[in-house]
Amino acid sequence: MAEGVQVQEASKGGPGRVLEVFLAALRLGLTSFGGPIAHLGYFREEYVARRRWLDEQTYADVVALCQVLPGPASSQVGITVGIMRAGLLGGVAAWVGFTMPSALALIAFAYGVTAFDVADAGWVHGLKVAAVAVVAQAVWGMARTLTPDKPRITLAIAATVATLALASAWGQVLIITASGVIGWRFLRSAQGTAGGGVPVPVGRGLAIASLVLMTLLLVGLPVGRQFVEHQGLALFDSFFRVGSLVFGGGHVVLPLLEREVVPPGWVTGEQFLAGYGAAQAVPGPLFTFSAYLGAVMGPQPNGWLGGMLALVAVFLPSFLLVTGCLPFWNALRTRPWFQPALRGVNAGVVGLLLAALYQPVWTSAITSPAYFSLGLACFGLLAFWRLPPWVVVALAAAGGAGIGALGW
């Protein structure tokens, strides 16, 4: 395949190629509002239509791979394009360019929350209400696409109930696994399509080493945490585990992160939802919310160092998984059992997201008729008027400030 050979040869480029990838990703990191699906549209325009680094079929194959890996799908697509364009350093450059603008903005927000103690301010409550609207829109949009029939709707509802009953990160992993098994067994009649092969510049030896390192960290970090009492190690373990195990990306990371940082007392529920609301107002991946959490964590705020540590920890699994899975992806997609299992996983993801909409998002933000009205207005602006999320977040903050001032 001629185009595949060209992509692989391009991945051997030097520092100029790496800089080229970084600048292209930085442009996207400063302008890509709207969430992961919108990010994929921005990527296609930049990398396929404008720069012609990939053809349409190769880009579709990359998106298909990243959709089935745990972690942030849009960031993984960017990392993959960077690797294919300029090797492993290109993948790092793509991640830094796309991620750092929003990460730095959220760390700055964490300093503001800590310095001025604004957790109870009306505009911060408005950010929590904006989070309700954004998650509700995500549930609605994903449900229409991923649960189009009665069996998958039923599976999604069952996953919602199970998620609320099994309030732990491992419980959610079990639910996703069970959804895949149920899909494999009962959703075989639906038709699916498989794309072509993905040209990759990563050898199988490096791929296996990446997966081995991923496994060692996933197992070894919790063990080390039992013997070494250090908040930095505990932080890295928690965020690495979240980045390794969250399926669906984007808003599905919310309940996993909440259960890692709020029950231990590292972050209050108010701080958590304020930061999540602020994350809607910045471009780039939602997973940069981890930078805010790492910075604001107690008992004493960790600042920018904690923010960077949490950021690296939550994204490191994406690097290891992309590097480890690329060479084997084509063979996996041809397996007849894979498509029905994936349909089951997708229905389970809808259930996880619906559970997150209720707890902790709804229960913490919708505390009065006024805030319900504000949330409903935000949802309408997002879902029907199609306003950018950052505009809706700004309006929600202003609305929350007004409600607080009026004592509603």
FINU-72260 format. One record per residue: x, y, z of N, C-alpha, C, O in turn. Coordinates in pm, whole numbers, plus 50000, padded with zeros to 5 digits. Layout:
// FINU-72260
XYZXYZXYZXYZ ...
***
This chain:
// FINU-72260
500854988250000500005000050000500895012350000501545015150100 500925019849889501905030449870501785041249975502795045750030 500545045550003500375056350100500835052050238501385060150313 500615039250273501075034350401502585035050412503105038550517 503305031550302504755032350304505215046750324506165049250398 504535056150258504895070150273504745074750417505595082050469 503675070650481503475074650620504575069050708505095076050794 504935056350687505965050350770507305057250748508045059350845 507645060850624508885067750599508875081750661509905086550709 507695088250658507605101550718507885101150867508375110850923 507575089950931507765088951075509225089251114509545090751232 510135087751017511555087951047512135102051040513355103651049 511285112351024511755125951011512495130751134512355125051242 513295141351118514115146651226513405157351307512185157951311 514225166051374513655176351460512675185651388511715190451448 512935188351258512005196751184510625190951178509635198251192 510525177851156509215171251154508545172051291507345174551301 509315169851396508755170251531508215184251560507125185651616 508965194651523508505208351544507245211151462506325217851509 507205205951341506025207651257504795201551323503725207651323 504935189551380503835183151450503415191351571502225193251595 504395196251646504085204051766503295216551733502305219551800 503715223951629503045236351595501615233851545500705241451577 501435223151468500085219751421499195216051539498035220251545 499725208051633498935203951749498665215751842497585216551901 499625224851855499415236751939498275245251884497455250351960 498225246751755497125254151692495785247751728494815254751758 495735234451723494505227551760494215228951909493065230451949 495255228351991495075229452135494545242952179493925244052285 494785253252100494305266652133492915269652078492285279352120 492445261551985491185264851916490135253951919488995256451879 490455241951965489535230451954488585229952073488815222552169 487525237652067486455236952167485425226452123485365222852006 484635221752218483475213752181483515199152217482545192052188 484575194152279484585180252321485205170852220485585175052111 485315157852256486105148452176485605146352034486415145251941 484295145952013483795144051877484155156051791484555154551675 483995167951847484415179951774485915179751746486355183951639 486695174951843488145174151822488485165651700489375169151622 487785154451684488055145851569487765153051438488455150851339 486755161751438486495169851319487605179851293488015181851178 488085186251400489205195451384490445188051331491135193051242 490705176151386491865168451342491775164951193492745166151119 490585160651152490435156951010490705168950920491395167650819 490175180650957490395192550876491885196250868492385199850762 492565195150982493975199250987494905189050925495755192450843 494735176250963495705166050924495405159350790496315155050721 494125158550754493755151850629493515162050518494145161250412 492625171650542492255180950435493315191650412493655194650298 493845197450521494755208850504496195204450481496825209050387 496715195650565498125191950558498365179150478499485176650433 497335171050460497435158650383498505149150437499235142750362 498585148450569499495138950632498955124650623499735115150620 497645123150620496995110150610495905110950504495415121850474 495545099550447494355099250361493125096050446493235092950564 491975096950382490715095150456490625081350520490215080250636 490995070850446490865057350499491785055050618491385048950717 493025059950608493955058250719493465065650843493555060450954 492935077750823492415085250937491245077951002491155077351124 490345072450920489215064850974489705052751054489125049351157 490765046251006491305034651079491875038851215491695031851314 492565050251218493135055151343492025058351443492125054851561 490975065051397489855068351485489215055651539488865054951657 489045045551454488445032951498489255026551610488695021651708 490585026451596491425020751700491245028151831491015021951935 491335041451828491325049251951489965048952020489885050952141 488895046551945487575045852005487425033652096486595033852187 488185023152073488005010952153489055009352262489014999752338 490015018852270490995018352377490495026252497489775036152480 490845022152619490545030852733491355043652724492455043852669 490795054352778491495067052774490835077052682489785074152625 491425088852667490835099652587491025097252438492145098152388 489955094152366490065090052226490655100952138491505098052053 490235113552157490735124052069492225126252091492965128251994 492675126052215494105127552242494895115952183495995117852131 494335103852191495015092252135495115093151983496115088851925 494085098651918494175100851774495305110551743496085108151651 495405121451819496475131051798497835124851819498755127151740 497995116851925499265110051951499615100651837500765100151793 498625093251788498865083851679499305090851553500235086451486 498625101851519499015109551400500445114751416501235114451321 500785119551536502145124251561503175113251544504245115651488 502865101151593503785089851577503955086351431505075083951386 502875086051356502945082551215503665093151133504255090051030 503605105551178504265116351105505745117751141506575120051053 506085116351271507455119351314507955109851422508805113751503 507465097651426507955087951523507455090551664506525098351683 508065084051762507605085151900507725099451952506855104152025 508805106551914508925120551954507805128951894507345138551955 507365125251775506225132151715504965130051797504155139251809 504795118051852503655115551939503685124152063502655129452105 504875125552124505015134152241504715148652205504025155652278 505255153152090505045166952047503565169752022503055180352057 502865160051962501435161751936500655162852067499725170852077 501035154852165500355155252294500605168552366499675174652418 501865172952369502195185352439501455197152375500875205352445 501485198052242500845209252176499345209652198498785220452219 498695198152195497245197752207496785199152352495685204152377 497605194852447497175193652586497555205552672496775209552758 498735211352651499255221052747498435233852759498325239052870 497845239352650497075251652672495975250152776495855258552866 495165239652765494085237952862494615233852999494065237953101 495685225753003496245221653132496755233753209496495234953329 497475242653143497995254453212496865263653256496935269553364 495825264853175494685273153213493995267653337493585275353424 493855254553345493165248453460494035248853586493505250053696 495345247853571496225249553687496115263853740496065266053861 496065273553648495875287453691494535289053763494455296253863 493495282453713492195282953780492295276853920491665281954013 493075266053935493255259854066493895269654164493505270154280 494885277254118495495287354204494465297754245494475302354359 493575301554153492565311354186491585306254290491225313354384 491135293754273490205287754370490845287054507490195289754608 492145283254512492845281854640493085295354705492905296954826 493505305154624493905318054681492715326054730492805333054832 491605325254659490485334154690489315326954755488315333254790 489415313854774488365306254843486995309254784486095313954854 486845306454654485605309854584484675297854570483735298154490 484935287154646484165274854625482665276954645481865269954583 482285286654730480855288854755480295300554675479135304354696 481075306254584480595317654506479515313254409479495301854364 478595322654379477505319254289477975315554150477395306554089 479015322254099479475319053963480075305153956479995298453853 480695300554068481235286854071480095276754068480195266454002 479015279654139477855270754133477285270553991476795260353944 477365281953924476955282153784477775272853698477245266853605 479085271553726479925262053653479465247753677479505239453586 479025244853800478505231453829477235228753747477045217753696 476395238753736475165237153656475515234953510474875227053441 476525242053462476965239953324477425225553303477195219853196 478065219753404478495205853393477305196553377477385186653304 476195199553445474975191553429474525191753284474225181353226 474475203753226473995204953088474915197852989474445191452896 476215198953010477175192852918477085177552925477065170852822 477025172153047476925157653060475575152653007475515142152943 474495160253032473185156252980473205155752827472645146552767 473835165652765473935165552619474745153652571474405147452470 475815150252645476625138752606475825125852616475915117352527 475055124252723474215112352738473215111452623473045100752563 472575122352594471555122652489472155119152354471625110752281 473265125652319473885123152190474425109152175474235102752071 475095104152280475665090752272474585080152270474705070052201 473505082352347472435072452352471775070752215471445059552176 471575081752144470955080752011471805072451915471275065451829 473115073451929474005066451837474315052251882474335042951801 474555050452011475095037752062474015028352115474275016452133 472805033352140471725024552187470505026452099469485031552146 470575022351972469475024851878468365014451882467355016051813 468515003751963467494993351965467214989252109467934993152201 466174981152128465734977452263466794969652341466984972552459 467484959852280468494952652359469594961752415470004960252530 470054971152334471124979852382470614990452480471334994452572 469374994952461468785003852561468674996852695468985002552799 468214984352692468104976452815469454974652881469574976053003 470474971752801471824969952856472334982952919472964982553024 472064994252855472495007052910471815010053043472455014753137 470515007253052469795009553178470355000453288470555004953401 470594987753255471164978653353472544983353399472874982153517 473344988753307474664993853343474555005953435475375007753525 473535014353412473325025853499473015021453641473615026353737 472095012053655471715007153789472915000753857473165003053976 473664992553783474824985753841475904995653882476564993853985 476095006353803477115016353836476775023453966477655025754049 475515026953984475115033554108475205024254228475425028654340 475025011254203475095001554312476544997954347476864995754464 477424997354245478824993754266479655006454255480265009054151 479695014154360480325027354356481835026254374482375030054478 482505021154273483965020254276484485019654134483765016154041 485775023354119486385022953986486405008653932486125006453814 486724999154017486794985253971485414979953936485264971653846 484384984754008483024980853973482654985253832481964978053760 483114997153794482805002053659483564994053553483034991553445 484784990153584485524981553491484794968253473484704963053361 484274962753583483514950353576482264952153490481904943253414 481614963653503480404966253425480734967153276480004961753193 481814973853242482214974953102482544961053046482154957752934 483284953153125483634939653080482384931153059482244924252958 481474931753156480244924053144479424928553023478794920352956 479414941652996478684946752880479254941152751478514937552659 480604940252744481224934352626480874919752608480614915252497 480854912352718480504898152711479044896452668478744887852585 478154904652724476744903852686476574907552539475804901152467 477294917752494477224921352353477714910152263477104907252160 478804903852301479354892652223478344881252213478264874452111 477564879252319476634867952322475304871152256474724862552190 474804883552273473424886252233473264896752123472154898652074 474324903552082474204914151982474884910451851475394919251781 474904897851817475594893451696474784896051569475354896151460 473504898151583472674899551463472864913051395472644914251275 473254923451472473464936751412474664936451319475644929551344 474554944051212475624944251113476664954651151476324965451200 477944951551128479044960751153480004960651037480024951350956 480814971151030481794972050924483184972850983483374977851094 484154967850910485554968450953486354975850849486214973450729 487194984950895488014992750804489244985150761489464973750800 490054991850679491284985850632492374986450736492154990750849 493564982050697494684981850789495234995750815495075004850734 495874997350930496495009850970497995008650953498605000351021 498635016450866500085015850854500745021350979500415032451022 501655013951039502255018051166503765017151157504305007951095 504465026751220505925026451223506485020251351507655022051381 505655012951425506055007051552506214992051535505304985251486 507374986851574507614972451565506904964951675506514970651777 506734951951654506014943851754506814942651884506224941451991 508144942951875508944942351997508694954352087508484952752208 508704966352029508404978352107506974978152157506694982652268 506064973052075504664972352117504504963352239503824967052335 505124951852236505024942652350505664948652474505134947352584 506814955352456507474961652570506584972452632506544973852754 505864979952549504954990252600503824984152682503464989352787 503264973252631502174966752704502664960452834501944960452934 503864955052832504444949352955504664960253059504334958553176 505214971653015505424982853107504094987853162503994990953281 503094988453078501764992553122501254983253233500744987953335 501394970253212500934960553311501714961653441501134961153549 503034963153430503874964153550503494976453633503434975653756 503254987653567502864999653640501474998153701501245002453815 500544992153626499184990653675499134981653799498334983853890 499994971653803500044962453917500994967554025500694966654144 502144972853982503194976354076502924989054156503294989854273 502284998954095502045011454166501155009554290501505014654396 500025002254281499235000154404499994992454511499824994954630 500854982954469501654975454566502654984654634502784984654756 503374992554553504335001854611503705011954703504305016254802 502485015754670501755025454752501485020054892501375027854987 501375006754905501135000855036502365001355126502245000955248 503545002155065504785001855143505435015555157506215017855250 505115024655067505705038155070504575048255085503765050054994 504535054855199503495064855222503985078355173504685085555244 503615081655051504015094354991502875098854900502405091254815 502445111254919501275115754843501555116054693500655113654613 502805118954653503135119154511502935105554447502405104454337 503375094954518503185081354466501705077854462501225071854365 500965081354568499535078454572498805085754460497925080154395 499175098454437498565106254330498835099754194497915098054114 500105096154169500465090254040499715077154018499225074453909 499625068954123498915056154113497455058354079496915051653990 496805067454148495365069754127495095074553985494195069453919 495855084253938495595089953807496045080553695495415080053589 497115073053717497525063153617496455052453602496155048153490 495865048153712494835037853708493585043053634492975035753556 493225055653660492085061453590492345061953440491495058153360 493525066753401493865067453260493935053953194493765052853072 494195043553273494315029953219492965023053203492825014153119 491985026953282490785018853294489505025553247488475018853236 489525038553220488285045153181488015042653034488815046252948 486885036453005486435034352868485405044952833484575048552916 485475049852708484535059952663485125073852662484625082552591 486205076152740486875088952738485965100352782484865098052832 486445112552764485635124352790484955124152926485615122853029 483635125452925482885127053049482825114253131482495114753250 483125102853072483075090453149484175090153254484085082453349 485225098553238486295098853337485815105153467486435103153571 484715112653462484245119953580484025111153703484595114053807 483215100453695482995092553817484255085453866484435083853986 485125081253774486355074753818487245084453895487755081054002 487425096453843488245106253913487605110354046488295111854147 486295112254043485615116554166485835106654279486055110554394 485785093754247485925083554352487375081454394487635075054496 488315086754316489725085854355490145097354445491015095554530 489555109154427490085120954495489165126854602489655133454694 487845124554593486945130554692486845122354820487025128054928 486575109154815486505101554941487755102255027487615102955150 488995102154971490175103455058490345117355117491205119255204 489555127155073489685140555125490715149055055491045159955103 491245144354944492225152354870491595164754809492205175454807 490355163354762489625174254698488195173954750487615163154764 487625185554780486235185854824485305184154704485715186354589 484075180154731483115178854623482885191954549482695192054428 482895203154624482705216154562483885219654471483685224554359 485105217154518486275219754434486245211154308486595215754199 485825198554324485795189454210484865194554101485265195453985 483655197854138482685202054037482985215953982482675218853867 483595224654064483995237754012485045236053902484975242553798 486015227453927487045225053826486485218253703486895221253591 485545209153722484935202353607484165212353522484175211553399 483495221653587482805231953511483785240753435483555244253319 484905244453500485905252753433486515245353314486855251653214 486635232153324487215224353214486365225353087486875223152977 485085228653102484235230252984484545243052907484205244252789 485185252552974485395265652913486715266652839486995277052778 487545256352842488845256952777488875247252659488145237352659 489715249952560489835240552448490655228452490491185227852601 490765218652400491595206952427490865196052501489655196952522 491585185552542490955173652599490435175852740491045182952820 489295169652770488715170652904489615164353010489535168053127 490455154752971491335148153066492325157853132492925154353233 492505169953077493365179653144492745184453274493405191453352 491505180953299490895182953431491785177353540491795182453653 492555166753508493455160753606494515170653652494935170053768 494965179853565495955189853605495385198953714496085202453809 494135202853699493475210953802493425203253935493765208654040 493005190553929492885182654052494235181054120494335182454242 495275178054043496595176454102497095189254167497805188754268 496735200654109497185213454163496435217354290497035223154381 495155214354297494335219054409494295209254525493775212454631 494835197254506494775186754608495345191154743496325198554750 494715186554849495165188954986495895176855042496125167154969 496255177155172495845187455269496435201255242495835211255282 497585202255175498105214955127498095214454974498475204254917 497675225254906497655225054760499005221554701500035226354749 499015213254600500255208654538500785218254432501955217354395 499955227254383500425236954286500735230754150500235220054115 501575237954075501845233753937502545220353930502345212753835 503385217054032504095204254029503115192654040503235182853966 502155193654133501135183254145500275182554021499865171653980 499975194053961499195194153838499895186953725499265179153653 501185189353708501935182753601502055167653627501985159653534 502245163953755502365149653787501065142353756501085131553698 499925148153795498635141953765498385141353616497845131553565 498775151853544498565152353399499345141253329498795134153245 500635139953362501455129453301500915115653336500875106753251 500495113853462500025100753507498775096453432498645084753395 497835105653408496585101753345496735099553195495945092153136 497735105853133497925104152989498965093552953498965088752840 499835089753046500865079853015500275066652963500835060952870 499175061553020498605049352964498225050652817498295040852743 497815062552774497455064452633498665062152543498545055752439 499825067452582501035065152504501365050352497501645044952390 501325043752612501695029652617500695021052540501095011752470 499415024052551498395016152482498455018152331498375008552255 498585030752287498675033352143499895026452084499795019851981 501045027952149502265021652100502135006452102502614999652012 501485001152206501374986652219500354980252127500504968652090 499314987652090498214981552015498264984051864497664976451788 498954994351821498944997651678499304985851588498594983351490 500384978351617500744967551524499724956151516499684948851417 498924954751620498004943351626496564946951589495694938351586 496324959851562494954964551545494264958451424493094954651433 494954957351313494324952351192493794938151212492684934851170 494614929751277494184915951301492984915551395492064907551375 492994924051497491904924151594490574927751528489554921551558 490584937651440489344942351381488714932051287487524933151255 489474922251242488914912151152488254900651227487614892151165 488404900051358487814889151436486294890551439485784901351468 485564879951410484094881151403483434884251536482334889751539 484094880951649483474883451779483624897951823482964902251918 484484905551758484854918551810483724928851797483464936351891 483064929351683482044939651661480864938351758480474948551815 480294926651781479204926051880479664929252021478914935352098 480894925352057481404928852189481544943952203481234949452308 481994950552098482144965052100480784971852113480674981952182 479754966552048478424972352063477944971452208477314980652259 478254960352273477884959152414478644968852502478054974752592 479944970652477480734980152554480194994252537480105001752634 479844997952415479305011352390478005013752467477795024652521 477145003752472475905005252550476225006752698475585014552768 477214999252746477635000652886478175014452916477955019653025 478885020352822479415033852839478285043952855478385053052937 477215042352778476055051152794475505049952935475135059952996 475435037852987474955035953123475845042653227475345048753321 477175041453211478095048153302477885063253301477885069753405 477715068753183477555083153170476235087753232476185098353295 475185079953215473895083453275473995083253428473425091853495 474715073453482474915073053627475705085053675475415090653781 476725089153598477515100953635476675113653631476885122753711 475715114253539474845125853532474065127553662473855138753709 473645116353720472905117253847473825119953965473595129154043 474885111753977475785112554092477225112654044477665102753986 477985123254064477725134454156477225147254090477005157054160 477035147453958476815160253890475485166553931475445177753982 474385159253907473055164853933472855167654082472415178554119 473165158054167472865159354309473615170854375473155176254475 474765174654320475535185454380475205199154322475425209354388 474665199554200474465212454133473025217154133472775229154148 472065208154117470655212254106470045211854245469465201854287 470185223054315469755223854455468555232754476468105234454589 468005238754369466845247454383466165248654247466775245554145 464915253254244464255255354114465015264954024465005263353902 465655275054083466405284654002467565277953930467795280553812 468285269253999469405262453936468925252053834469605249553734 467765245953860467195237053759466855244853632467125240153521 466285256553649465945264853533467205268953456467215268853333 468245272553529469505276153464470085264253389470565265753277 470035252353451470545240553384469755237153259470335233153157 468425238653266467595235953149467905245653036467965241752919 468115258253071468455268252969469805264952905469955266152783 470775260952986472095257252933471995245352839472635245052734 471175235552877471005223852791470395227852657470825223152552 469395236552661468775241052536469755248552447469755246752326 470595256852508471585264352429472615254952366473065257352254 472975244452437473945234852383473325225852277473875224252168 472175219952309471625209352226470845214552106470835208152000 470185226052120469305230752013469815243451943469735244651821 470355252752021470905264851961472345262851915472895271051842 472955251651958474305247951914475355258451948476305260451872 475195264952062476235274352105477465266652148477345255452199 478655272252130479875265452178479835263552329479305272052400 480375252452379480325250052524480945261252606480455264252715 482025267552557482655277952637481725290052653481775296852755 480895292852552479925303752564478865300252667478505308652750 478375287952663477355283652758477905283752900477205287552994 479165279652917479775279853049479875294053102479595296553219 480265303453017480345317453059478975322753101478845329753201 477935319353022476585323553057476115317053187475435323453268 476485304253208476105297353332476775303753453476145305153558 478035307553439478725314153550478045327353584477855330653701 477685334953480476985347653504475615345153568475215352353659 474905334853519473615331553577473725327153721472905330953805 474755319153751474975314853890475285326553981474835326954096 476075336053930476375347954010475105355854039474915361054150 474215356753937472965363853959472055357054059471455363554144 471955343754047471115336254142471645337654284470875339254379 472995336954298473585338554430473325352354488473025353754607 473455362454405473245376154452471795378454495471535385754591 470855372254424469435374054456468955364654568467835366054617 469815355054607469445345954714468435335654675467695330754760 468375332254548467425322054500467965308054523467295298254488 
***
